[in-house]
Amino acid sequence: MLSRVSNLNGVKNQFIITENTTDIFQSYETLICEIHHASAFIIFYKNPFEYSATTSKHFLNFLEFETGRKYTRKEVERWIKNGNTGENFLYNTSFDVKVIS
């Protein structure tokens, strides 16, 4: 069930969709990423840096908004390569990472 839709930091066409314990980042009409807090799981619909530079920037802002920490492109690309954040990400747990192409 859809709980809430809001703009990411007030930016037009950049959305955070909250469904229960999942936060989804959407740019325009494209789903970019889901963070499943309850199950410690992140889904990328493809490498988030394969989108435009602007969408990639907003994606990193989304991660900061969700976690309270700035992450670099290099860190996220390492997660995608390794399939796991390998660090305390949210709620003192590491997240499993999946890329759906």
C-alpha positions as a printed NumPy array, in Angstrom:
array([[  0.   ,   0.   ,   0.   ],
       [  1.322,   3.437,  -0.95 ],
       [  2.031,   5.459,   2.156],
       [  3.629,   8.678,   1.007],
       [  5.211,  10.412,  -1.995],
       [  7.438,  13.425,  -1.515],
       [  9.959,  15.398,  -3.514],
       [ 13.607,  14.798,  -2.677],
       [ 14.773,  18.004,  -0.991],
       [ 12.024,  19.897,  -2.814],
       [ 13.514,  19.106,  -6.25 ],
       [ 10.913,  18.818,  -8.997],
       [ 10.64 ,  15.368, -10.624],
       [ 12.822,  13.647,  -7.975],
       [ 10.633,  11.556,  -5.679],
       [ 10.847,   9.43 ,  -2.57 ],
       [  8.025,   6.91 ,  -2.427],
       [  7.522,   5.298,   0.97 ],
       [  5.707,   1.982,   1.204],
       [  5.742,   0.51 ,   4.71 ],
       [  9.471,   0.095,   5.509],
       [ 10.68 ,   0.574,   1.927],
       [ 11.848,   3.872,   0.432],
       [ 12.015,   4.114,  -3.345],
       [ 13.879,   6.801,  -5.27 ],
       [ 12.292,   7.793,  -8.572],
       [ 13.618,  10.326, -11.079],
       [ 10.889,  11.602, -13.405],
       [  9.119,   8.326, -14.289],
       [ 12.119,   6.045, -13.798],
       [ 12.618,   3.947, -10.67 ],
       [ 16.275,   4.169,  -9.644],
       [ 16.667,   2.431,  -6.282],
       [ 14.777,   0.799,  -3.401],
       [ 15.972,   0.593,   0.189],
       [ 14.198,  -2.153,   2.137],
       [ 14.904,  -1.173,   5.723],
       [ 13.247,  -4.158,   7.418],
       [ 15.166,  -6.768,   5.425],
       [ 18.457,  -4.829,   4.988],
       [ 18.288,  -4.96 ,   1.21 ],
       [ 19.031,  -2.418,  -1.552],
       [ 17.812,  -2.898,  -5.12 ],
       [ 19.254,  -0.871,  -7.99 ],
       [ 17.299,  -1.085, -11.241],
       [ 20.625,  -0.644, -13.015],
       [ 23.873,   1.01 , -12.073],
       [ 22.678,   4.413, -10.809],
       [ 25.581,   6.114, -12.577],
       [ 24.356,   4.959, -15.991],
       [ 21.618,   7.597, -15.767],
       [ 22.238,  11.292, -16.397],
       [ 24.766,  13.18 , -14.263],
       [ 21.879,  15.07 , -12.65 ],
       [ 19.988,  11.893, -11.735],
       [ 23.208,  10.383, -10.367],
       [ 23.723,  13.475,  -8.206],
       [ 20.157,  13.252,  -6.882],
       [ 20.63 ,   9.535,  -6.238],
       [ 23.62 ,  10.304,  -3.97 ],
       [ 21.475,  12.96 ,  -2.252],
       [ 18.812,  10.278,  -1.691],
       [ 21.362,   8.021,   0.011],
       [ 22.475,  10.891,   2.215],
       [ 18.853,  11.716,   3.045],
       [ 18.174,   8.078,   3.967],
       [ 21.355,   7.447,   5.958],
       [ 22.572,  10.807,   7.21 ],
       [ 25.956,  10.128,   5.589],
       [ 27.449,  11.213,   2.269],
       [ 28.546,   8.358,   0.021],
       [ 30.794,   8.66 ,  -3.011],
       [ 30.254,   7.222,  -6.446],
       [ 33.279,   4.983,  -5.839],
       [ 31.731,   3.526,  -2.655],
       [ 28.419,   2.766,  -4.381],
       [ 30.152,   1.202,  -7.379],
       [ 32.08 ,  -1.04 ,  -4.95 ],
       [ 28.75 ,  -2.123,  -3.381],
       [ 27.398,  -3.031,  -6.805],
       [ 30.545,  -4.992,  -7.652],
       [ 30.655,  -6.824,  -4.307],
       [ 26.9  ,  -7.331,  -3.842],
       [ 27.021,  -5.973,  -0.291],
       [ 27.635,  -2.634,   1.377],
       [ 30.057,  -4.395,   3.692],
       [ 29.708,  -1.74 ,   6.363],
       [ 27.315,  -0.298,   8.884],
       [ 24.836,   1.34 ,   6.527],
       [ 21.533,   1.7  ,   8.331],
       [ 20.549,   0.41 ,  11.728],
       [ 24.076,  -0.959,  12.294],
       [ 23.827,  -3.642,   9.648],
       [ 25.315,  -4.186,   6.223],
       [ 22.899,  -4.307,   3.313],
       [ 22.77 ,  -6.898,   0.555],
       [ 22.852,  -5.233,  -2.857],
       [ 21.148,  -6.402,  -6.046],
       [ 21.243,  -4.823,  -9.506],
       [ 18.318,  -5.533, -11.805],
       [ 19.113,  -4.824, -15.442]])
